[in-house]
């Protein structure tokens, strides 16, 4: 089966930031979490995928097609949801469909109305009068009503309350059940990804730190903790984001190094959040 997204050695240079030869693949039928600190390169990558900005080098294929040469064809099958809504404030929910349906060959008004009703979005409500959660649902309804095979989500759950986030995650989980649709999900709320993501791509300062399955990521590292005397020089060199205090130390250690630890050192399975935090600490120590 053709991959939903295939990125190879993608680069983009700005005056104060560079996306450096990043590569990752999203197989069809899965959800990939795209995570990293603010300024790590997530939004730049998404804009490159959507051909909103030009790249310096590398390649991007969507459904096996070049995202520039086949842009119009590809975008018929993509739905994008960002962290802010771009519809006119005075439009009613019913007006949104009138404004966007002509752009898509496969627009399905019946499906749009089904989503609107399912999401409990009043057709006569103006965009400006919708809550943030309702606005996100409206953008999802638009993104999914032309049978998009790929959803690209950039911080869609930011600012949502727990109930609204739970509803959104259920919508996304149902959307890929056919095995023919895929989702690239960029978010700071990594607990959402621990719940629904199959793959994780972790970007840090414009470089890929990890890309692969979520389970492999969580099994590839451990948080290690020990007393001051347990921190040997060889161990110090291997720990990512080492934190020291009077009572001991903690840090992130590749799972391959665990067998060399003394029995006094505690090793714990990290969360995605914790991995991000220790990577950040590790980078700051070299600046």
Secondary structure, DSSP 4 states (H G I P E B T S, - for coil): ---SEEEEEEEEE-SS-EEEEEEEEE-TT-EEEEE--TTSSHHHHHHHHTTSS--SEEEEEETTEETTTTHHHHHTTEEEE-SS--S-TT-BHHHHHHHHGGG-TT--HHHHHHHHHHTT--TT-BGGGS-HHHHHHHHHHHHHTT--SEEEEESTTTT--HHHHHHHHHHHHHHTTTSS-EEEEE-S-HHHHHHH-SEEEEEETTEEEEEEEHHHHHHHEEEEEE-GGG--HHHHHH-EEEEEETTEEEEEEEGGGGGGS-TTSEEEEPPHHHHHHHHHHHHHTT-
